[in-house]
Amino acid sequence: MTAIVEASAFDSLLAQHLPRTFPALGICVIHRGEVALEAGWGWLDPEAKQLPVRTDTLFDLASVSKLLAEVSFLALVEAGAVALDDALVTVIPEFGRVNPRAIAGGQDPHSRAFLPAEARYARLTVDPSAVTFKHLLTHSSGLAPWRAVYMLAAQDPPPAPSAGEAYD
């Protein structure tokens, strides 16, 4: 598909903000089923000006994705497909196979340094099988804060089980 809007129309606007306000931007605007604009600006490594952003560059949306996930999930609640007080295991049964554990710290998303749990949580545990969607949406599940779990996506999946076998 050919873009309806030229990326150059945004160049002067973005020149005012890259890299001061944000280091990079990738955008795809679809209007009435047609790609109106598809472009990338900036660098994934802005200090060294390496790895220019392309239209297929993947970004870690971090907290930005929370709003999209919450609105999408609440649409499911409104449709009656799921309830806020339903346990996560109703949708992801594997989550219930995780043993109760102490509330742990997380990682700093920038430095990747371990962050200990706050002292007020030192003797508390969380039972993953009891975590509800409401807990997740209100950050009250007791699960560890940010962890680099997205790195697992780069790993090869385990081989498919043969007949008579099952995953743990």
Secondary structure as GFF3:
##gff-version 3
##sequence-region A 1 168
A	DSSP	alpha_helix	8	15	.	.	.	ID=ss1
A	DSSP	beta_strand	24	31	.	.	.	ID=ss2
A	DSSP	beta_strand	34	45	.	.	.	ID=ss3
A	DSSP	beta_strand	50	52	.	.	.	ID=ss4
A	DSSP	alpha_helix	64	78	.	.	.	ID=ss5
A	DSSP	three_ten_helix	88	90	.	.	.	ID=ss6
A	DSSP	three_ten_helix	93	97	.	.	.	ID=ss7
A	DSSP	beta_strand	101	102	.	.	.	ID=ss8
A	DSSP	beta_strand	106	107	.	.	.	ID=ss9
A	DSSP	beta_strand	114	115	.	.	.	ID=ss10
A	DSSP	three_ten_helix	119	121	.	.	.	ID=ss11
A	DSSP	beta_strand	125	126	.	.	.	ID=ss12
A	DSSP	three_ten_helix	128	130	.	.	.	ID=ss13
A	DSSP	alpha_helix	133	137	.	.	.	ID=ss14
A	DSSP	three_ten_helix	149	154	.	.	.	ID=ss15
###
